[in-house]
Amino acid sequence: MQNRTAPILQLKFWGFSENRRTERIRLHEHTYFQMQFCLSDGCRLEAGGHFYDLKKNDIFLLAPHTPHALSYSGRFKTLTFKFEAQLPIHPPVLYLPDCKRNRTAIALALSILKKTFPRKYFEVEEGTIIMPTDRYPLWMEYFLSGLLADFFRQADRPNRLVQKIHDLLEERDGKPLTVSEAAEACAYSTNHFSVLIHKETGMRAKDFIDRARCEIAKRYLLYSPAPLSEIAGRMGFDSLSGFSLFFKRISGVPPLRYRNGSLP
């Protein structure tokens, strides 16, 4: 029998999973893409240096060889697909918090699955490996191919609020920006602003601002010949040690090592 083909991806594994206890699956990685539709609350994902508190109707995609860990706080239900695909591997984590679009995507995926997948596999707790000659996943493969193409198109367009914060920080040369100042500049209350930033980035507002400042610092280190003390002053730090501690906390390496290791 001839192997099936799909325009972007080929499913290798799928399954419903339901965790019923509190536990942690330590950091691990796969050689394939992993996409999960969250069917309930109750899990914390660690991946790409970030933490995501997963809720019902969240969707996330992990690129191959992305270390990730899962911490369950109780009962957690999910629909998982693992596949090979011709997709970008950056960003390594594509996290899409609950929204109308997600809910539509999950409903369609469940409908296709229930109408085209063999029911004998629905109760297989460990999931099901898909053989190259299996024909039943074709509809799902075409659906997921279109869904991912749309997701990546959306991910490539910066959110206006996120772009606004980047613009504000650029105007300030990376100087400190508090959450309340950022919220005011965007005409939101601090609480509403924080909720919106978390929804768009999966991060706390302060963490997002700190990471955006760190990206500005990285550009200074890469492309400016200025000494570290001058960069620190330009970005509003009172001392070089304060700048170094900030940079290392966010990036994981001291600024001088980053500069030396990144030079051509």
Helices and strands as residue ranges (DSSP letters): E 9-19, E 22-28, E 33-38, E 43-47, E 50-54, E 59-62, E 68-73, E 76-85, E 93-96, H 100-116, G 119-121, E 128-129, H 138-155, H 160-171, H 179-185, H 190-201, H 205-223, H 228-234, H 240-251, H 255-262
